[in-house]
């Protein structure tokens, strides 16, 4: 029988791999039926040129490198690496061994499925290697080498404590192997360029998905309730009044929270000394806001929310500016706030880790706009591509595939027309852009550790803005690379925010596919009505979206990660800071691209 932790890992890995297969097959069909005959004209030229410029020594060298990606070599190295991790590691590194084997096996599964569905002939040149009667797309050699040696590089980086000079060299060599295999497969006439690119991306995507296996397991509940101090509390500093208030209300979304998860949550609360719990379910009309308001009115010191970002946001509306603390149990698709608070993905483990940490205050953002009631946002709000994807992704598909369900919507909307966008930071001058989407966030991380807003922190008193404005294939590639690596560039001289616009209409020339800014109030106005979303919930098309930070508005339980707590005071913040009708003075705190 699979453990709860194993079940949750499977729920994350299997849908992601299915989505990867779908994307890879769609890409293969696009390659085999290219628009305007684009690849038909270019790719054979590359392979033919390489075939015409072969030499004996390159033939031998490429043969050795190509053999690295053959199935016998991959299986041998994988088995040796797994045995070394399990037998030679102190302690035995079962999790890393499973990561290596799982990455190679998952890549093989995706490759075999995609190759069976995409029928592409190999280049019409003299081929130096024998080949099975499989499709040329994608390259299995390159994908397997990327999965295997990429996994070894990741493990080496995670283990880099001593011998720091040797580790980068080993990581560099491990990363070079897939590139050398890719070059050899092209040279030997076995694949088209897009085949090896697809192989590299296939292996890299598998590594990203299978990295779930590297997350350490924690018991679903805390090992025991903290030992009491002199006054009956863990640190001896809390009085008998607080100890008597060990009461909690649990608000769950029945669409995503089953009885098993709810029972685990109640067990965790009991283990942490919560003797009185009240259960409530979210209402489709308010997603739990009325239940949270009752918790505040009845004096509950803790509200546990089992649901997605929509339920968390609705409950935060009622808790803002009060002493009632929020504990997030991630049961939805995105779970952005939980992810950015450092909580595990397993619901029971997330609650146990949250309750082990001290409550602290984080910021919220007040969202306003045409047709939008003033609403507090905990994670992110956006206009454009992201909102269109949210609106197009049905609840049933999200429940079956998890966050991978958004992939279908992204592919569908990639060619949407860019928005003409006017941006105002605090009281600064308005500047203009043409962007595919604009996202304002109180937190920065998406699924898989992707840092959409690298500088965002939930308690820094400012909001972060990212503008996605890629142009063509290279622009999308650059944007994807920057999102995955988390690197930011400096703003170009002609893209500084706040400059007066020359003609008041035409967008300034923008060279970067991503731009990042910060402000306490960020106002976005589009030329035409565009899709909008608040914490993943579509709120209808409109032209205006304005977000204003409410510093320290929400008290939350978060992991004790040793990070300095900027807002440790748990007393309620002034109502002016959280009242949607209140006006707050704002100023520019920074911008960056």
NUKETI-21129 format. One record per residue (C-alpha): residue number from 1; x, y, z. Coordinates in steps of 0.2 Angstrom, whole numbers, plus 5000, padded with zeros to 4 digits. Example, Ala and Ser with C-alpha at 12.3 -4.5 7.8 and 13.67 -1.06 7.14 Angstrom:
    i    px    py    pz
    1  5062  4978  5039
    2  5068  4995  5036
//
This chain:
    i    px    py    pz
    1  5000  5000  5000
    2  5007  5017  4995
    3  5010  5029  5009
    4  5002  5046  5010
    5  5019  5054  5005
    6  5021  5042  4991
    7  5003  5045  4985
    8  5006  5064  4985
    9  5023  5062  4975
   10  5014  5051  4962
   11  5000  5064  4961
   12  5013  5077  4956
   13  5024  5067  4945
   14  5011  5057  4934
   15  5001  5072  4928
   16  5017  5082  4924
   17  5024  5068  4914
   18  5007  5066  4905
   19  5007  5084  4901
   20  5026  5083  4895
   21  5021  5069  4883
   22  5007  5079  4876
   23  5018  5095  4873
   24  5032  5084  4866
   25  5020  5075  4854
   26  5012  5092  4849
   27  5029  5099  4846
   28  5034  5084  4835
   29  5018  5086  4825
   30  5022  5104  4822
   31  5040  5099  4816
   32  5034  5086  4804
   33  5021  5097  4797
   34  5030  5114  4798
   35  5021  5130  4793
   36  5028  5137  4777
   37  5040  5122  4775
   38  5052  5131  4787
   39  5061  5116  4794
   40  5060  5106  4777
   41  5071  5120  4769
   42  5084  5123  4783
   43  5087  5107  4793
   44  5093  5095  4779
   45  5105  5108  4774
   46  5114  5107  4791
   47  5115  5088  4792
   48  5120  5087  4774
   49  5134  5100  4777
   50  5141  5090  4791
   51  5140  5074  4781
   52  5150  5082  4767
   53  5164  5088  4779
   54  5167  5072  4789
   55  5185  5066  4793
   56  5192  5050  4800
   57  5197  5057  4816
   58  5180  5065  4819
   59  5171  5049  4814
   60  5181  5040  4827
   61  5178  5053  4841
   62  5160  5056  4837
   63  5158  5037  4838
   64  5165  5036  4855
   65  5154  5051  4861
   66  5138  5044  4853
   67  5141  5027  4862
   68  5139  5036  4878
   69  5120  5038  4874
   70  5117  5021  4869
   71  5105  5011  4880
   72  5118  4998  4886
   73  5130  5013  4892
   74  5115  5022  4900
   75  5109  5007  4909
   76  5127  5003  4915
   77  5131  5020  4922
   78  5113  5022  4930
   79  5115  5006  4939
   80  5133  5010  4945
   81  5127  5027  4951
   82  5112  5020  4960
   83  5123  5006  4968
   84  5136  5019  4973
   85  5123  5030  4981
   86  5115  5016  4991
   87  5130  5006  4996
   88  5144  5019  4997
   89  5134  5033  5004
   90  5135  5037  5023
   91  5121  5037  5027
   92  5113  5027  5012
   93  5106  5039  5000
   94  5090  5030  4994
   95  5082  5046  4989
   96  5096  5052  4977
   97  5097  5034  4970
   98  5078  5034  4966
   99  5080  5051  4958
  100  5094  5045  4946
  101  5084  5029  4941
  102  5068  5038  4941
  103  5074  5052  4929
  104  5081  5039  4917
  105  5066  5028  4917
  106  5054  5043  4915
  107  5064  5050  4901
  108  5063  5033  4892
  109  5044  5032  4895
  110  5041  5049  4887
  111  5053  5046  4873
  112  5046  5029  4868
  113  5028  5036  4869
  114  5032  5052  4859
  115  5042  5042  4846
  116  5028  5030  4843
  117  5016  5045  4840
  118  5027  5056  4829
  119  5033  5048  4813
  120  5048  5057  4807
  121  5061  5050  4795
  122  5079  5051  4799
  123  5090  5063  4788
  124  5093  5057  4770
  125  5112  5056  4772
  126  5124  5042  4774
  127  5122  5037  4793
  128  5137  5031  4803
  129  5127  5022  4816
  130  5114  5008  4815
  131  5096  5013  4821
  132  5080  5004  4826
  133  5065  5008  4816
  134  5060  5022  4827
  135  5055  5040  4824
  136  5070  5052  4823
  137  5060  5064  4834
  138  5065  5066  4848
  139  5083  5060  4850
  140  5083  5046  4863
  141  5102  5046  4865
  142  5102  5065  4869
  143  5087  5064  4881
  144  5094  5049  4891
  145  5111  5057  4892
  146  5103  5074  4898
  147  5092  5064  4911
  148  5107  5054  4918
  149  5121  5066  4918
  150  5110  5080  4923
  151  5104  5070  4938
  152  5122  5067  4943
  153  5126  5085  4942
  154  5111  5090  4953
  155  5117  5078  4966
  156  5134  5084  4965
  157  5129  5102  4968
  158  5118  5097  4983
  159  5132  5087  4991
  160  5145  5101  4988
  161  5152  5103  5006
  162  5170  5099  5004
  163  5181  5098  4989
  164  5173  5114  4982
  165  5186  5116  4969
  166  5182  5098  4962
  167  5163  5099  4962
  168  5161  5113  4949
  169  5173  5104  4937
  170  5163  5088  4939
  171  5146  5097  4936
  172  5153  5105  4921
  173  5159  5089  4913
  174  5142  5081  4917
  175  5133  5095  4909
  176  5144  5094  4893
  177  5140  5076  4890
  178  5123  5079  4883
  179  5129  5093  4872
  180  5143  5082  4865
  181  5131  5068  4862
  182  5119  5080  4853
  183  5133  5086  4842
  184  5139  5068  4838
  185  5121  5063  4833
  186  5120  5077  4821
  187  5138  5074  4814
  188  5134  5055  4811
  189  5118  5059  4802
  190  5106  5051  4815
  191  5095  5066  4819
  192  5089  5083  4813
  193  5093  5098  4824
  194  5076  5099  4831
  195  5077  5081  4836
  196  5092  5084  4847
  197  5085  5100  4854
  198  5069  5091  4858
  199  5080  5077  4867
  200  5089  5090  4877
  201  5072  5098  4883
  202  5064  5081  4886
  203  5078  5076  4898
  204  5078  5093  4906
  205  5060  5093  4909
  206  5061  5076  4917
  207  5074  5082  4929
  208  5063  5096  4934
  209  5048  5085  4937
  210  5058  5071  4946
  211  5066  5083  4957
  212  5051  5080  4968
  213  5059  5064  4974
  214  5073  5074  4982
  215  5061  5083  4994
  216  5064  5076  5011
  217  5050  5066  5020
  218  5043  5072  5036
  219  5030  5063  5047
  220  5013  5069  5044
  221  5011  5076  5061
  222  5023  5083  5073
  223  5032  5070  5084
  224  5024  5077  5099
  225  5017  5093  5107
  226  5031  5104  5113
  227  5035  5102  5131
  228  5028  5115  5142
  229  5038  5128  5151
  230  5034  5136  5168
  231  5018  5143  5163
  232  5013  5128  5152
  233  5019  5134  5135
  234  5033  5128  5124
  235  5045  5143  5128
  236  5037  5148  5145
  237  5033  5165  5139
  238  5015  5163  5134
  239  5002  5165  5148
  240  4988  5154  5154
  241  4975  5164  5144
  242  4983  5159  5127
  243  4985  5141  5133
  244  4967  5141  5136
  245  4963  5147  5119
  246  4970  5132  5110
  247  4955  5131  5098
  248  4955  5131  5080
  249  4942  5132  5066
  250  4946  5121  5050
  251  4938  5127  5034
  252  4939  5115  5020
  253  4935  5115  5001
  254  4926  5099  4999
  255  4930  5099  4980
  256  4948  5096  4984
  257  4949  5090  5002
  258  4944  5072  5005
  259  4940  5064  5022
  260  4957  5056  5023
  261  4966  5073  5022
  262  4954  5081  5034
  263  4957  5067  5047
  264  4976  5069  5045
  265  4973  5088  5048
  266  4964  5085  5064
  267  4977  5073  5070
  268  4991  5086  5067
  269  4980  5099  5077
  270  4978  5086  5091
  271  4997  5083  5091
  272  5000  5101  5093
  273  4988  5103  5108
  274  4972  5110  5099
  275  4959  5102  5110
  276  4944  5111  5102
  277  4941  5111  5083
  278  4926  5117  5073
  279  4924  5111  5055
  280  4916  5121  5041
  281  4915  5119  5022
  282  4918  5133  5009
  283  4903  5140  5001
  284  4904  5142  4982
  285  4899  5160  4983
  286  4912  5166  4995
  287  4925  5152  4996
  288  4926  5152  5015
  289  4925  5170  5019
  290  4910  5169  5029
  291  4916  5155  5039
  292  4933  5164  5042
  293  4922  5179  5048
  294  4913  5168  5061
  295  4930  5162  5067
  296  4936  5179  5071
  297  4919  5184  5079
  298  4920  5168  5090
  299  4937  5172  5095
  300  4946  5157  5087
  301  4965  5161  5088
  302  4969  5149  5073
  303  4960  5146  5056
  304  4966  5132  5046
  305  4961  5133  5027
  306  4962  5117  5017
  307  4960  5122  4999
  308  4968  5131  4985
  309  4973  5149  4983
  310  4955  5155  4980
  311  4950  5148  4997
  312  4965  5156  5005
  313  4962  5173  4998
  314  4944  5173  5003
  315  4948  5168  5021
  316  4962  5181  5021
  317  4949  5195  5018
  318  4941  5191  5034
  319  4957  5189  5044
  320  4966  5204  5039
  321  4970  5216  5053
  322  4964  5203  5067
  323  4973  5192  5079
  324  4967  5176  5072
  325  4981  5167  5063
  326  4980  5158  5047
  327  4988  5141  5043
  328  4988  5136  5025
  329  4985  5117  5020
  330  4989  5116  5002
  331  4975  5106  4993
  332  4973  5116  4977
  333  4982  5117  4960
  334  4994  5132  4962
  335  4995  5133  4981
  336  5006  5149  4978
  337  5005  5156  4995
  338  5009  5140  5004
  339  5024  5137  4991
  340  5031  5154  4995
  341  5030  5152  5014
  342  5041  5136  5012
  343  5027  5124  5016
  344  5029  5106  5010
  345  5016  5100  4996
  346  5009  5086  5007
  347  4994  5093  5016
  348  4997  5085  5033
  349  5016  5089  5033
  350  5012  5107  5028
  351  5001  5110  5043
  352  5014  5101  5055
  353  5028  5112  5048
  354  5018  5128  5049
  355  5012  5125  5067
  356  5030  5121  5072
  357  5035  5139  5067
  358  5030  5155  5076
  359  5016  5166  5068
  360  5022  5181  5059
  361  5013  5195  5049
  362  5014  5196  5030
  363  5008  5209  5018
  364  4992  5208  5007
  365  4988  5218  4992
  366  4972  5228  4989
  367  4966  5225  4971
  368  4954  5237  4962
  369  4948  5240  4945
  370  4933  5242  4933
  371  4920  5229  4938
  372  4931  5223  4952
  373  4925  5224  4970
  374  4940  5229  4982
  375  4948  5213  4986
  376  4963  5208  4996
  377  4976  5197  4987
  378  4989  5186  4995
  379  4999  5179  4981
  380  4998  5186  4964
  381  4986  5196  4952
  382  4988  5198  4933
  383  4981  5204  4917
  384  4984  5196  4900
  385  4991  5178  4896
  386  4990  5171  4914
  387  4972  5177  4917
  388  4967  5170  4900
  389  4975  5153  4904
  390  4966  5153  4921
  391  4949  5156  4913
  392  4952  5143  4900
  393  4957  5129  4912
  394  4942  5120  4919
  395  4941  5113  4937
  396  4939  5095  4931
  397  4955  5096  4921
  398  4964  5104  4936
  399  4958  5090  4948
  400  4964  5077  4935
  401  4981  5084  4930
  402  4985  5096  4944
  403  4995  5112  4939
  404  5001  5103  4923
  405  4983  5107  4916
  406  4988  5125  4913
  407  5000  5119  4900
  408  4986  5116  4888
  409  4979  5134  4891
  410  4997  5141  4888
  411  4999  5133  4871
  412  4982  5139  4866
  413  4985  5157  4871
  414  5004  5159  4866
  415  4999  5168  4850
  416  4987  5180  4858
  417  4989  5198  4853
  418  5000  5208  4865
  419  4992  5221  4875
  420  4995  5240  4874
  421  4999  5243  4892
  422  5001  5259  4903
  423  5010  5257  4919
  424  5011  5268  4934
  425  5022  5265  4949
  426  5016  5274  4965
  427  5015  5293  4960
  428  5028  5292  4946
  429  5026  5296  4928
  430  5016  5283  4917
  431  5026  5273  4905
  432  5020  5262  4891
  433  5024  5244  4885
  434  5017  5230  4873
  435  5016  5215  4884
  436  5009  5197  4883
  437  5005  5198  4902
  438  5008  5208  4918
  439  5009  5200  4935
  440  5009  5209  4951
  441  5014  5199  4966
  442  5017  5199  4985
  443  5027  5182  4982
  444  5038  5177  4968
  445  5039  5158  4966
  446  5028  5147  4954
  447  5028  5128  4953
  448  5044  5119  4951
  449  5054  5133  4959
  450  5052  5145  4945
  451  5055  5163  4951
  452  5043  5174  4942
  453  5047  5188  4953
  454  5065  5185  4960
  455  5065  5200  4972
  456  5047  5197  4980
  457  5045  5194  4998
  458  5029  5192  5007
  459  5034  5204  5021
  460  5044  5217  5013
  461  5031  5231  5012
  462  5032  5232  4993
  463  5024  5224  4978
  464  5033  5217  4963
  465  5028  5218  4945
  466  5034  5208  4930
  467  5030  5212  4912
  468  5032  5197  4899
  469  5035  5204  4882
  470  5044  5192  4871
  471  5046  5194  4852
  472  5046  5178  4842
  473  5054  5161  4846
  474  5070  5169  4852
  475  5060  5181  4864
  476  5050  5166  4871
  477  5066  5156  4873
  478  5075  5170  4882
  479  5060  5173  4894
  480  5059  5155  4898
  481  5078  5154  4901
  482  5077  5169  4913
  483  5062  5162  4922
  484  5071  5145  4925
  485  5088  5152  4930
  486  5080  5167  4940
  487  5093  5179  4933
  488  5088  5197  4930
  489  5095  5209  4918
  490  5098  5228  4920
  491  5085  5239  4911
  492  5090  5246  4894
  493  5093  5265  4893
  494  5077  5266  4882
  495  5066  5256  4894
  496  5068  5266  4910
  497  5051  5267  4920
  498  5044  5284  4923
  499  5050  5293  4907
  500  5037  5304  4898
  501  5030  5295  4883
  502  5035  5304  4867
  503  5018  5302  4857
  504  5007  5296  4872
  505  5002  5280  4862
  506  5016  5270  4854
  507  5025  5259  4865
  508  5043  5262  4869
  509  5056  5250  4861
  510  5059  5236  4873
  511  5074  5224  4871
  512  5071  5213  4885
  513  5058  5199  4886
  514  5055  5201  4905
  515  5056  5217  4915
  516  5054  5219  4934
  517  5048  5233  4944
  518  5043  5237  4962
  519  5031  5249  4970
  520  5019  5251  4984
  521  5005  5255  4972
  522  5005  5248  4954
  523  4992  5253  4942
  524  4990  5244  4925
  525  4978  5251  4911
  526  4976  5242  4894
  527  4970  5250  4878
  528  4957  5236  4876
  529  4948  5225  4889
  530  4959  5210  4894
  531  4957  5195  4905
  532  4961  5198  4923
  533  4964  5186  4938
  534  4966  5188  4957
  535  4976  5174  4966
  536  4971  5162  4951
  537  4953  5166  4951
  538  4946  5175  4935
  539  4937  5191  4938
  540  4932  5196  4921
  541  4939  5206  4907
  542  4943  5224  4910
  543  4955  5239  4906
  544  4961  5243  4924
  545  4970  5234  4938
  546  4977  5243  4953
  547  4985  5235  4967
  548  4991  5243  4984
  549  5001  5235  4997
  550  4994  5233  5015
  551  5009  5229  5025
  552  5008  5217  5039
  553  4989  5214  5036
  554  4989  5195  5039
  555  4995  5184  5053
  556  5001  5167  5047
  557  5010  5152  5053
  558  5025  5149  5043
  559  5040  5137  5045
  560  5054  5142  5057
  561  5067  5143  5043
  562  5079  5155  5053
  563  5075  5170  5041
  564  5074  5186  5050
  565  5056  5191  5054
  566  5053  5209  5048
  567  5035  5209  5055
  568  5036  5198  5071
  569  5023  5208  5081
  570  5007  5198  5081
  571  4996  5213  5087
  572  4983  5219  5075
  573  4988  5232  5062
  574  4979  5248  5061
  575  4963  5247  5052
  576  4968  5260  5040
  577  4981  5248  5033
  578  4969  5235  5028
  579  4952  5243  5026
  580  4948  5242  5007
  581  4941  5260  5007
  582  4956  5268  5016
  583  4968  5278  5005
  584  4987  5274  5008
  585  5001  5286  5004
  586  5013  5277  4992
  587  5030  5281  4985
  588  5042  5272  4973
  589  5054  5260  4981
  590  5063  5253  4966
  591  5063  5247  4949
  592  5073  5234  4939
  593  5073  5225  4923
//
